[in-house]
Amino acid sequence: METLTVIISCIFSLDITDVYQEVFVQPVKQVVSLWYTFGGGTKLEVGSLAPPTLTVLPYFSSVESQGKVTLVCLADKGFPSDWKLSWKVGGISSSSGVSQSPVVLHKIEGHYSWSSTLTLQEEEWLKKTVTCEATKDSQPTVSKELSREQCTGP
C-alpha cells in the first residue's frame, strides 16, 4: 500500500449552490483533488483539539421509572467530533441501558456537543458511584463522577 503525503496549502469550498464541493491540496509534485484521493464521503474538520466538558445529571420519573434511574451525561465544547462517551458503575464499564445522542455542531464556536444516557436499577444508584468518560484515541480520558450523596432531594 502506497502512502500519499500531502501538504495542505489552500482550503476553500465552492458556493453552496454548486453540486460538487472539493478541497484541493498541494502534494510534493502535483495538485490533486481530495475528491478523487479519498472519495465523496471524506470529512475534513479544521480546528484545535479540545476535550469536552462533562456534566452528569440524574433524572427521575416517578410514573415511568419502576425502580430505575436514568442519568444523562452532557458533553460540551469538544473538538473534533469523534470523542466517545462511555459509563462506569462502581468502577466497572457498563454498556447495558446506554444510549447515545447524535453530535451537534455549534457553528459559531466550532465545537461539538453530544450526550449519553444510562438507565440502571435504583439499588445500584443508591450504592454505587457512576462515572461518565469521554475518550479519543491516545488523548487523556475526561471523566465526571456522580454519586447519590452528591444529590439533594429524594
C-alpha positions in Angstrom: 0.0 0.0 0.0 1.5 3.4 -1.0 1.1 6.4 1.2 0.4 9.8 -0.3 1.9 12.6 1.7 0.3 16.0 1.0 0.8 19.5 2.3 -2.4 21.5 2.7 -1.7 24.8 1.2 -5.2 26.2 0.5 -8.6 25.1 1.7 -11.7 26.5 0.1 -15.2 25.5 -0.7 -17.3 26.5 -3.7 -20.6 28.3 -3.4 -23.2 26.2 -1.5 -25.4 26.1 -4.6 -22.7 24.2 -6.6 -23.2 20.4 -6.9 -19.6 19.4 -6.1 -17.5 20.9 -3.3 -13.9 19.9 -3.3 -10.8 20.6 -1.2 -7.6 20.9 -3.1 -4.1 20.2 -1.6 -0.6 20.7 -2.8 1.3 17.4 -2.7 5.0 17.2 -3.3 4.8 17.1 -7.1 1.3 18.0 -8.3 -2.1 19.3 -7.3 -4.7 16.7 -6.7 -8.3 16.8 -5.6 -9.2 15.1 -2.3 -12.5 14.1 -4.0 -10.5 11.6 -6.2 -8.0 10.8 -3.5 -10.4 10.0 -0.6 -13.9 9.9 -2.2 -17.1 11.8 -1.7 -17.6 10.8 1.9 -14.5 12.4 3.2 -15.0 14.8 6.1 -12.4 17.4 6.9 -12.6 19.1 10.3 -10.4 22.1 10.9 -9.8 23.3 14.5 -7.8 22.7 17.7 -8.1 19.7 19.8 -10.4 20.4 22.8 -11.6 17.9 25.3 -15.3 18.2 26.1 -16.6 19.5 29.4 -18.7 16.8 31.1 -21.8 17.2 33.3 -23.7 14.3 34.8 -27.3 14.8 35.8 -29.7 12.3 37.4 -33.2 12.2 36.0 -36.1 10.7 38.0 -39.6 9.9 36.7 -41.9 8.6 39.4 -44.5 7.2 36.9 -42.2 5.7 34.3 -39.2 4.7 36.5 -40.4 1.5 38.0 -37.4 1.1 40.2 -35.0 2.5 37.7 -32.9 5.7 37.5 -31.8 7.4 34.3 -28.6 9.6 34.3 -27.6 12.0 31.5 -24.0 12.8 30.6 -23.7 16.1 28.7 -20.5 16.6 26.7 -20.0 20.2 25.6 -17.4 22.2 23.6 -15.4 19.2 22.4 -13.3 19.1 19.2 -13.2 17.1 16.9 -16.5 15.2 16.8 -15.1 11.7 17.4 -14.8 11.8 21.2 -16.7 8.7 22.6 -18.8 8.7 25.7 -19.0 5.6 28.0 -20.2 4.8 31.5 -18.8 3.1 34.6 -20.9 1.9 37.5 -19.0 1.2 40.7 -15.8 1.4 38.6 -16.9 -1.3 36.1 -17.7 -0.5 32.5 -21.4 -0.6 31.7 -23.0 -0.7 28.2 -26.4 -2.1 29.2 -29.1 0.6 29.3 -26.9 3.1 27.4 -28.0 5.3 24.5 -26.0 7.9 22.6 -27.3 11.1 21.0 -26.1 12.4 17.7 -23.3 15.0 17.7 -24.4 18.7 17.3 -22.1 21.3 15.9 -22.1 24.8 17.4 -21.4 26.7 14.2 -20.4 30.0 15.9 -17.9 28.4 18.3 -16.9 25.5 16.0 -17.2 23.0 18.8 -19.4 19.9 19.3 -21.9 18.8 21.9 -23.5 15.4 22.5 -24.9 13.3 25.3 -25.4 9.8 26.5 -27.9 8.3 28.9 -27.6 5.4 31.3 -30.6 3.7 32.9 -29.8 1.5 35.9 -31.6 -0.1 38.8 -32.3 2.3 41.7 -30.4 0.0 44.1 -27.3 0.4 42.1 -27.7 4.2 42.0 -28.1 4.3 45.8 -25.0 2.2 46.5 -22.5 2.9 43.7 -20.7 5.9 42.1 -21.4 6.4 38.4 -18.8 7.8 36.0 -19.2 9.2 32.5 -16.0 9.1 30.5 -15.0 10.8 27.2 -12.2 9.2 25.2 -10.4 9.9 22.0 -7.5 7.9 20.6 -4.5 8.4 22.9 -5.8 11.7 24.5 -6.2 11.7 28.3 -9.6 10.5 29.4 -12.0 13.1 30.6 -14.3 11.9 33.4 -17.1 13.1 35.7 -18.4 11.2 38.7 -21.7 11.4 40.4 -23.0 9.5 43.5 -26.3 9.6 45.2 -24.8 11.5 48.2 -23.9 14.5 45.9 -27.6 15.0 45.0 -30.3 16.7 47.1 -33.9 15.6 47.3 -35.4 12.1 47.1 
